[in-house]
Amino acid sequence: MSDITEEQLDEIIDSEEKQKEEDKQSLVDLENILNSDSGLRFIARLIFENCFVFTNAYTNTDKATNYNLGRQSVGQELINKIRSLNKDYISKLFNYQKENEK
């Protein structure tokens, strides 16, 4: 078992702090996108038309199923980030999708 030097520990801590700041900025960026009508439309289309979050991912081949599940996981992660900002955004996304299904 090797010991971690103080310098290595500082690098790890700095890296974790940098990642936390980047995550915070990503949420700020996402909120700015969702606060515009065009951004909301874009995200809604991305989730409902590209990520197929609310459709069946399973097909007759493993490769296609895995591909679809990967797309869904991206959409689910995006929904979780949106939900962490403000749950009202989720209803806005669903309302947008409902209006465009007609």
C-alpha positions in Angstrom: 0.0 0.0 0.0 1.5 3.3 -1.0 1.1 6.5 0.9 -0.3 9.6 -0.8 1.9 12.6 -0.6 0.5 15.9 0.6 1.0 17.3 -2.9 -1.1 14.4 -4.4 -3.8 15.0 -1.8 -3.9 18.7 -2.7 -4.2 17.8 -6.4 -7.1 15.5 -5.6 -8.9 18.2 -3.5 -8.3 20.9 -6.1 -9.6 18.5 -8.8 -12.8 17.8 -6.8 -13.4 21.5 -6.1 -12.9 22.3 -9.8 -15.4 19.6 -10.7 -18.0 21.0 -8.2 -17.6 24.5 -9.7 -18.0 23.1 -13.2 -21.2 21.3 -12.1 -22.6 24.4 -10.5 -21.9 26.4 -13.7 -23.5 23.7 -15.8 -26.7 24.0 -13.8 -26.6 27.8 -14.2 -26.1 27.4 -17.9 -29.0 24.9 -18.1 -31.3 27.2 -16.2 -30.4 30.1 -18.6 -31.3 27.8 -21.5 -34.6 26.8 -19.9 -35.6 30.5 -19.2 -35.8 31.2 -22.9 -38.7 29.9 -25.0 -36.3 28.7 -27.7 -34.2 26.9 -25.1 -37.2 25.2 -23.6 -38.4 24.1 -27.0 -34.9 22.7 -27.8 -34.6 20.8 -24.5 -38.2 19.4 -24.9 -37.4 18.1 -28.4 -34.1 16.7 -27.2 -35.8 14.8 -24.4 -38.9 13.6 -26.2 -37.7 13.2 -29.8 -34.1 12.2 -29.4 -33.8 10.5 -26.1 -37.1 8.7 -26.2 -37.2 8.8 -22.4 -40.9 7.7 -22.2 -40.9 5.0 -24.8 -40.0 1.4 -24.8 -36.2 1.0 -25.4 -36.3 -2.8 -26.1 -36.0 -4.2 -29.6 -35.3 -7.5 -31.1 -31.5 -7.0 -31.0 -29.2 -6.4 -28.0 -27.2 -3.8 -29.8 -30.3 -1.7 -30.7 -31.7 -2.1 -27.2 -28.4 -1.0 -25.6 -28.2 2.0 -28.0 -31.8 3.0 -27.0 -31.1 2.5 -23.3 -28.0 4.8 -23.7 -30.1 7.5 -25.3 -32.7 7.2 -22.5 -30.0 7.4 -19.8 -28.8 10.7 -21.3 -32.4 12.0 -21.3 -33.0 10.8 -17.7 -29.9 12.5 -16.5 -31.0 15.7 -18.2 -34.4 15.4 -16.6 -32.8 14.9 -13.1 -30.7 18.0 -13.6 -33.8 20.0 -14.6 -35.7 18.7 -11.7 -33.0 19.7 -9.3 -33.3 23.3 -10.6 -37.0 23.7 -10.4 -39.8 21.2 -10.8 -41.9 23.7 -12.7 -39.6 23.3 -15.7 -40.6 19.6 -16.0 -44.3 20.6 -16.3 -43.4 23.2 -18.9 -41.6 20.6 -20.9 -44.6 18.2 -20.7 -46.9 21.0 -21.7 -44.8 21.9 -24.7 -44.7 18.2 -25.8 -48.5 17.9 -25.3 -49.2 20.9 -27.4 -47.0 19.6 -30.2 -48.5 16.1 -30.3 -51.7 17.5 -31.8 
